Amino acid sequence: MAPLVILLALGACGQRDDAVPPQAGAAAPVPKATLAADPFTPRDVSRAALVRVEDAVPGAPFAIELPTGLVREAKGAYVTWRWPDGTFNAPSITVMTVDLPPATLEAAVAAAKLTSDPALVVATQQQVHDGFLVSVHRPDDHYMATELTRTFGGQALRCLVVYRTTAKQGPIPARALTTTLAETICVSLAPR
């Protein structure tokens, strides 16, 4: 019996800890490639390439530049695009009709800050052709939103890009660059 114990002990010395198979019923280690695709791990989408997309909401055909590979959902007066690998790890992009667009830049800023969060920082506030562009974010980078409202042909449309993370998820990766991407997307909204 003693030689068998010595052989087993010597055999175990050559194994690495991470090479030991999991116990029956225990969860297997998650491969690193799977962790990157976790639907709850915030993604850095700030350098996504954009392509022109043509779409419409009731009474208003439009074109907009969007990242490729997004999943489209249309309901009533809005169309939303999300990244396909998770709703909770990347921004959503929505285009919707607006009955009462802001008449001034101040009204657009007030609408963009219309949350229960008094800590929002206004990063961008500017008048653009036929409308207004406003970007806000939390100082801890757990929330950002870019909103453009534009009126053309008597129809007001709003582009809204929202990215939110929890404390457990951590801050939005490259939040400032992601805001720039969101502004580029929204400013590309045009009638067709």
Buried (B, 14 or more C-beta within 10 A) or exposed (E): EEEEEEEEEEEEEEEEEEEEEEEEEEEEEEEEEEEEEBEEBBBEBBEBEBEEBEBEBEEBEBBBBBBEEBEEEEEEBBBBBBBEBBEBBBBBBBBBBBEEBBEEBEBBBEBBBEEEEEEBEEBBBEEBEBBBBBBBBBEEBBBBBBBBBBBBEEBBBBBBBBBBBEEEBEBBBBBEBBBBBBBBBBBBBBBE
